[in-house]
Amino acid sequence: MEHSSNILATLIFFICLSTACNGAVFDPCSSPESDLSVIHIYGKCSPLVSPKPATSWVDTILTMASSDPKRVSYLSSLVSPKPASAPIAPGQVINTGNYVVRVKIGTPGQLFFVVLDTSNDAAWFPCSGCTGCSSTLFASNASSTYASLDCSVPECTQVSGVSCPTVGSGSCLFNRSYGSGSTLSATLSRDTLTLGNDAIPNYAFGCIHAVSGGSIPPQGLLGLGRGSMSLLSQTGSVYSGVFSYCLPSFKSYYFSGSLKLGPVGQPKNIRTTPLLKNPHRPSLYYVNLTGVSVGRVNVAIAPELLAFDPSTGAGTIIDSGTVITRFVQPVYNSIRDEFRKQITGAISSLGAFDTCFAATNEEIAPAVTFHFTGLDLKLPMENVLIHSSSGSLACLAMAAAPNNVNSVLNVIANLQQQNLRILFDTVNSRLGIARELCN
C-alpha cells in the first residue's frame, strides 16, 4: 500500500475568497483528492448543514452547546465500572459531532463526510436501501471489495446488540439505541476505507440499513478512540498509533483545519503529558489534570476532584465531540469564582454561560491555564471567552457538568482545543499540545 503518513490538509486562504487566483475564480471548498481537511459542520464547505454566514457565531455555539449535557451524560455512562466492550456502532451517542472529514469507502471509492469522534471506536456508513437515512448512501453492490461479515468472525463478538442464530451461522446484525429516542440497525461489514492517499483494505464498519430518530450523523462516523475497533487499531503499523488534528475556530466560516495520520510530519518540539488508561473504558483519552490557574492564582481545588480513578471513571478526558469544557460542579465553581474576582462590573448569564461581563472590561480578563503532568497549557484568550452577538458581553466559555448527571468526569472540549495541534501518540501513551493557526 502506498502510504502517505503525513496527510496535511491544504488550508483555504481568505485572500482568495473574492479574488482571482491564477486567473480563475477561487473556490474555497475545492481541494485535492488527497486532502484530509477538518471542516466545521456549520462552515461554508460543509455538506451537512446549510451555511448561514449571517448567523451570529455565538448563536451557533449556543445551539451546539445545548447538546453538551446529553454528550456529558453519555461520556459519564461510559466510565461506569462494567465489562469493557468495543462496539462497532456506539450506543447512546449524542449527535454533537462538530467536525467532519472527507473519506471514501469501497472500490471505487464513494465520498462521505464523516464525523470525527475521539471518544468512540465506531466506524459506520448509511447504506443503500436504508430506511430513515439521509440521501447520501453507500452503494455496497457497486463496490468490488465489499463483504458483509457473519457471526463467526471475531469482530462480531465485540458488537453489542448482536442478533445471531443459536444454531449455525448468519450475517452479524445488530440493533442499537443512538441518542435520545434514535435507533439504528446495521450489518457488520468490511471494505476499503480511503483516507487521503491511503487505502485501508478490509476495514470493519457498520453498514446501516435502518434508522429512526434524528440524532444520527447523516453521512456516518469515524471513531478515533483507542479500542480494538478504532481507526488506530485497525490500521496497525500504517499509522503507528499516532494522529493529530488542528481544529479551526467556529468563527472561521470559510476555513478548515487538518488531520495528520502517522508519526511523520508531526511537530518535533511539542510539549507532552502522559495518556492514562481506564480498563473499564479503554477508548477514552484520559490525561492527568493537576490544577487550574486563573491569572496568577492557582485555584484551590481538592485533589480528589481531579484525581484519575479507573474504578469510578473519575478524571479528565480530551474529547472532540463536546463543545465547551465541562468540569464537575465543585471544580467549575472554584474556577468561576476566582475568575469573577478578577473582573469588574456586573455579572450576567447567556445560555450555557453563567459568567458574562461588559466586553469593555475584557482587557483585564485573566488568562486561564490548565496544568497537566509535565505540561502547562495557557489558553489563548479566544479559547477562554465568547462574545454575545451584539459584542457587548464577554463570557467565560466553560461550564459545570449538568446537575442531573452524577458525573465524576471533567471534559476538555473542542472550543478550548481550537487553533492548537493536538497530538495523540497511543504507542508511547502521550498527548502533545502545540500552538498552531488552524484557520
Residue pairs with C-beta under 8 A, 6 or more apart in sequence:
1 198
1 199
1 200
1 201
1 238
2 197
2 198
3 197
3 198
3 238
3 262
4 34
4 196
4 197
4 198
5 238
5 239
5 240
5 261
5 262
5 263
5 264
5 265
6 260
6 262
6 264
6 265
6 266
7 34
7 36
7 195
7 196
7 197
7 198
7 259
7 260
7 261
7 262
8 36
8 258
8 260
8 265
9 31
9 35
9 36
9 37
9 38
9 256
9 257
9 258
9 259
10 31
10 32
10 35
10 37
11 37
11 255
11 256
11 257
11 258
11 438
11 439
12 28
12 29
12 31
12 37
12 45
12 254
12 255
12 256
14 254
14 255
16 26
16 28
17 26
17 28
17 254
19 26
20 26
28 44
28 45
28 254
29 44
29 45
31 37
33 197
34 196
34 197
35 102
35 196
36 101
36 102
36 195
36 196
36 258
36 259
36 260
36 261
37 45
37 101
37 102
37 256
37 257
37 258
37 259
38 99
38 100
38 101
38 116
38 245
38 246
38 247
38 248
38 256
38 257
38 258
38 259
38 438
39 45
39 46
39 99
39 100
39 101
39 102
39 113
39 248
39 256
39 257
40 46
40 98
40 99
40 248
40 250
40 252
40 256
41 48
41 49
41 97
41 98
41 99
41 100
42 49
42 51
42 52
42 60
42 250
42 253
43 51
43 248
43 252
43 253
43 254
43 255
43 256
44 51
44 53
44 253
44 254
45 254
45 256
46 100
46 113
47 113
47 136
47 219
48 100
48 113
48 217
48 218
48 219
51 253
53 253
56 389
57 250
57 251
58 350
58 386
58 387
58 388
58 389
59 389
60 250
61 250
61 323
61 324
61 386
61 415
62 350
62 351
62 352
64 96
64 98
64 323
65 323
65 324
65 351
65 352
65 399
66 351
66 352
67 94
67 95
67 96
67 323
68 96
68 322
68 323
68 324
68 326
68 352
68 399
68 402
68 413
69 402
69 404
69 405
70 94
70 96
70 179
70 180
71 94
71 96
71 319
71 321
71 322
72 322
72 326
72 401
72 402
72 405
72 407
72 409
72 411
73 94
73 402
73 404
73 405
73 407
74 92
74 93
74 94
75 119
75 284
75 317
75 319
75 322
75 409
75 411
76 313
76 401
76 405
76 406
76 407
76 408
76 409
77 92
78 119
78 281
78 283
78 284
78 313
79 278
79 280
79 281
79 284
79 312
79 313
79 314
79 408
79 409
80 280
80 313
81 280
81 311
81 312
81 313
82 280
84 279
84 280
84 281
84 282
85 158
85 160
86 121
86 158
86 227
86 228
86 229
86 230
86 282
86 283
87 121
87 122
87 158
87 159
87 160
87 161
87 174
87 176
87 229
88 121
88 122
88 123
88 124
88 155
88 158
88 159
88 174
88 186
88 188
88 204
88 205
88 206
88 229
89 122
89 124
89 159
89 174
89 176
89 178
89 184
89 186
89 206
89 208
90 117
90 120
90 121
90 122
90 176
90 178
90 221
90 223
91 160
91 161
91 176
91 177
91 178
92 177
92 178
92 179
93 117
93 120
93 122
93 178
93 179
93 221
94 179
94 180
94 215
94 321
95 179
95 182
95 214
95 215
95 216
95 217
96 321
96 322
96 323
97 115
97 116
97 117
97 217
97 221
97 321
98 320
98 321
98 323
98 414
99 115
99 116
99 245
99 247
99 257
99 320
99 414
100 113
100 114
100 115
100 116
100 217
100 219
101 113
101 114
101 116
101 222
101 259
102 111
102 112
102 113
103 111
103 112
103 114
103 193
103 194
103 195
103 222
104 110
104 111
104 112
104 193
104 194
105 112
105 125
105 138
105 143
105 191
105 192
105 193
105 194
105 203
105 205
106 138
106 139
106 140
106 142
106 143
106 145
106 146
106 191
106 192
107 143
107 144
107 145
107 146
107 191
107 192
108 142
108 143
109 192
109 194
110 138
110 139
110 142
110 143
112 125
112 136
112 138
112 219
112 220
113 219
114 125
114 217
114 219
114 220
114 221
114 222
115 217
115 219
115 220
115 221
115 222
115 321
116 222
116 224
116 245
116 259
116 320
117 221
117 222
117 223
117 224
117 225
117 320
117 321
118 224
118 225
118 285
118 318
118 319
118 320
118 321
118 424
119 225
119 283
119 284
119 285
119 317
119 319
119 320
119 321
120 221
120 223
120 224
120 225
120 230
120 283
121 223
121 225
121 226
121 227
121 228
121 229
121 230
121 233
121 283
122 206
122 221
122 222
122 223
122 229
123 193
123 203
123 204
123 205
123 206
123 220
123 221
123 222
123 223
123 229
123 231
123 234
124 184
124 186
124 205
124 206
124 207
124 208
124 220
124 221
125 138
125 205
125 206
125 207
125 208
125 219
125 220
126 133
126 134
126 136
126 137
126 138
126 208
126 211
126 218
126 219
126 220
127 133
127 137
127 138
127 139
127 140
127 187
127 207
127 208
127 209
128 137
128 138
128 139
128 140
128 141
129 137
129 209
130 137
130 208
130 209
130 210
130 211
131 209
131 210
131 211
132 210
132 211
132 212
133 208
133 211
133 218
134 218
134 219
136 218
136 219
138 207
140 146
140 148
140 189
140 191
140 207
143 191
143 192
145 191
145 192
145 201
146 189
146 190
146 191
147 189
147 190
147 191
148 171
148 172
148 187
148 188
148 189
148 207
149 155
149 156
149 171
149 172
149 187
149 188
149 189
149 190
149 204
150 156
150 169
150 170
150 171
150 172
151 162
151 164
151 165
151 169
151 170
151 171
151 172
152 169
153 172
153 188
155 172
155 188
155 204
155 229
156 162
156 164
156 172
156 188
158 228
158 229
159 172
159 174
159 188
160 174
160 176
161 174
161 175
161 176
162 172
162 173
162 174
163 173
163 174
163 175
164 170
164 172
164 173
171 187
171 188
172 187
172 188
173 185
173 186
173 187
173 188
174 185
174 186
174 188
174 206
175 183
175 184
175 185
176 183
176 184
176 185
176 186
177 183
178 184
178 211
178 213
178 215
178 216
179 213
179 215
179 216
180 213
180 215
181 212
181 213
181 215
182 211
182 212
182 213
182 214
182 215
182 216
183 211
183 212
183 213
184 206
184 208
184 210
184 211
184 216
185 208
185 209
185 210
185 211
186 206
186 207
186 208
186 209
187 206
187 207
187 209
188 204
188 205
188 206
188 207
189 204
189 205
189 206
189 207
190 202
190 203
190 204
190 205
191 202
191 203
191 205
192 199
192 200
192 201
192 202
192 203
193 199
193 200
193 203
193 205
194 200
195 261
196 261
198 238
198 261
200 234
200 235
200 238
203 234
204 229
204 234
208 216
208 220
222 231
223 229
223 230
223 231
223 283
224 230
224 231
224 232
224 243
224 320
224 424
225 282
225 283
225 284
225 285
226 232
226 233
226 241
226 282
226 283
226 285
226 424
226 426
227 233
227 282
227 283
230 283
231 239
231 243
232 239
232 241
232 242
232 243
232 426
235 261
238 262
239 261
239 262
239 263
240 262
240 263
240 427
241 425
241 426
241 427
242 261
242 262
242 263
242 266
242 423
242 424
242 425
242 426
242 427
243 259
243 260
243 261
243 262
243 423
243 424
244 259
244 260
244 266
244 267
244 421
244 422
244 423
244 424
244 432
245 257
245 258
245 259
245 260
245 320
245 421
245 422
246 257
246 258
246 419
246 420
246 421
246 422
246 436
246 438
247 257
247 320
247 414
247 417
247 418
247 419
247 420
247 422
247 438
248 255
248 256
248 257
248 418
248 419
248 438
248 439
249 255
249 382
249 418
249 419
249 438
249 439
250 415
250 418
252 438
252 439
255 438
255 439
257 438
257 439
258 438
260 266
263 425
266 423
266 432
267 421
267 423
267 432
267 434
267 436
269 434
270 421
270 423
270 432
270 433
270 434
271 374
271 375
271 432
271 433
271 434
272 374
272 375
272 423
272 425
272 430
272 431
272 432
272 433
273 287
273 288
273 372
273 373
273 374
273 375
273 430
273 431
273 432
273 433
274 287
274 288
274 373
274 374
274 429
274 430
274 431
275 285
275 286
275 287
275 424
275 425
275 426
275 429
275 430
275 431
276 286
276 287
276 288
276 308
276 315
276 429
277 286
277 310
277 429
278 284
278 286
278 308
278 310
278 313
278 315
279 310
280 310
280 311
280 313
281 313
284 317
284 319
285 317
285 318
285 319
285 424
285 431
286 308
286 315
286 316
286 317
287 315
287 316
287 317
287 318
287 372
287 373
287 412
287 431
288 308
288 315
288 316
288 372
288 373
289 306
289 315
289 316
289 370
289 371
289 372
289 410
289 412
290 306
290 371
290 372
290 373
291 298
291 299
291 301
291 306
291 371
292 298
292 299
292 301
292 331
292 335
292 368
292 369
292 370
292 371
293 299
293 367
293 368
293 369
293 371
294 335
294 338
294 339
294 342
294 366
294 367
294 368
295 338
295 342
295 366
295 367
297 338
297 342
297 366
298 371
299 334
299 335
299 338
300 334
301 330
301 331
301 334
301 335
302 330
305 328
305 330
305 331
306 315
306 316
306 331
306 410
307 314
307 315
308 314
308 315
308 316
309 315
309 408
312 408
313 408
313 409
314 408
314 409
315 408
315 409
315 410
316 409
316 410
316 411
316 412
317 409
317 410
317 411
317 412
318 412
318 417
318 422
318 431
319 411
319 412
319 413
319 414
320 414
320 417
321 414
322 411
322 413
322 414
323 413
323 414
323 415
324 352
324 353
324 397
324 398
324 399
324 413
324 415
324 416
325 397
325 398
325 399
325 410
325 411
325 412
325 413
325 415
325 416
326 332
326 398
326 399
326 400
326 401
326 410
326 411
326 413
327 335
327 398
327 399
327 400
327 401
327 410
328 400
328 401
328 407
328 408
328 409
328 410
329 400
329 401
329 403
331 410
332 398
332 399
332 400
332 401
333 400
335 368
335 398
336 354
336 355
336 396
336 398
339 355
339 366
339 368
339 396
340 347
340 355
342 364
342 365
342 366
343 357
343 361
343 364
343 365
343 366
344 357
344 361
344 364
345 357
345 358
345 361
346 357
346 358
347 354
347 355
347 356
347 357
348 356
348 357
348 393
349 355
349 356
350 356
350 388
350 393
350 395
352 399
353 386
353 395
353 396
353 397
353 399
354 396
354 399
355 395
355 396
356 388
356 393
356 394
356 395
356 396
357 365
357 393
357 394
357 395
358 392
358 393
358 394
359 387
359 388
359 391
359 392
359 393
359 394
361 394
362 385
362 394
365 381
365 384
365 385
365 394
367 378
367 379
367 381
367 384
368 378
368 379
368 384
368 398
369 376
369 377
369 378
369 379
370 376
370 377
370 379
370 412
371 377
375 433
377 420
377 433
379 416
380 419
380 435
382 418
382 419
383 397
383 415
383 416
383 417
383 418
383 419
383 420
384 396
384 397
385 394
385 395
385 396
385 397
386 394
386 395
386 397
386 415
387 393
387 394
387 395
388 394
388 395
397 415
397 416
398 416
401 407
401 409
401 410
401 411
418 438
419 435
419 436
419 437
419 438
419 439
420 433
420 434
420 435
420 436
420 438
421 432
421 433
421 434
421 435
421 436
421 438
422 431
422 432
422 433
423 430
423 431
423 432
423 433
423 434
424 431
425 431
425 432
